[in-house]
């Protein structure tokens, strides 16, 4: 009879420290096998040089190196549909339970429900835990039990609830001696899963007292490059959200803290309203007759709209996989309101390009700029892409970094006149909403 084991399945939590489900698995009765699955259902929709896949692979290899040298252990890395992978795993190992952390996206919820059923049929437990957020699902709701649809009261209740309790941490890093050791662990190269190294790389995050204390005064100016670059690391769980909140609270910086709460606000919206993945939160906005001009969309994607701040943002995104948040709002508003192109087109483009792409935040922010989401900008709020330069890039430092042909004859004329586009947008929105 094979020795019983537990499995910990890495997903959006690629770290050994303060990892909730990993901690619970290691505290259990049996030794723990670590696994990761490169999910073919997800990978087949991505470009073959996707930097996020390379980042995940590289992170796993770094974890593996540490486990091999310190614990004679490692991660079994698989490629395929999760249910098919587990069918193979249960033939190889005698498993008591699988441990993992919650994932809130619609695909993940469906995948986990099917997997739980399969494992339970084979007398294997499937235990999942809250890890990538401080509060989830129904943790922060109104007094009638309904979800908050406006950020500010949600944020206030979030902080109030947070202050009442202790921030529990899960020192999984202290229990790694409970891992299975001495096996030959399955590894895969990027090439094995059909990918190759990207020219772009996900940069380390920067969190220090100076950045956090100056966050409010510097965060709106894209040329300063003063944001933390924390997004991809929260997305893939290479950092603990509990540690990040601890730092924000210790530095007593409400604005930085509130950015972390925005992330949880959008996650709970997607949890309660999974249909917003494809539909406007406010259904009447789905009556808008979008122009959806494919040539104009292409010019927007390439940063050739003739509006320098919009073009700078799109070129920065294409070249680096990052775009400053202030500029994200402008380029999103420009696509939906100046060009009357469906927010879903922009959301899909960002999903392909952004290193820190997170479905809940991406959908939430795109619906915000289009006016159709929860707590959204009113439809008649239309950013002026020229006056935004005056406010946020007066010296053109950011623009000159990314739009190097600004003074050349080859730089395009504006794709549409601002005044004309604004009036057209108001007319089209009014017709749909009245």
Buried (B, 14 or more C-beta within 10 A) or exposed (E): EEEEBBBBBBBBBBBBBBBBBBBBBBBBEBBBBBBBBBBBEBBEEBEEBBBBBBBBBBBBBEBBEEBBEEBEBBBBBBBBBBBEBBEEBBEEBEBBBBBBBBBBBBBBBEBBEEBBEBBEEEEBBBBBBBBBBBBBBEBBBEEEEEBBBEBEEBBEBBBEEBEEEEEEBBEBBEBBEBBBBEEEBBEBEBEEBBBEBBEBBBEEBEBEEEBBBBBEEBBBBBBBBBBBBBBBBBBBBBBBBBBBBBBBBEBEBBEBBBBBBBBBBBBBBBBBBBEBBEBBBBEEBEEBEBEEBEEBBEBBBEBBBBBBBBBBBBBBBBEBBBBBEBBBBBBBBBBBBBBBBBBBBBBEBBBEBBBBBBBBBBBBBBBBBBBBBBBBBEBEEBBBBEEBBEEBBEEBEBBBBBBEEEEEEEBBEBBBEBEEBBEBBBEBBEEBBE
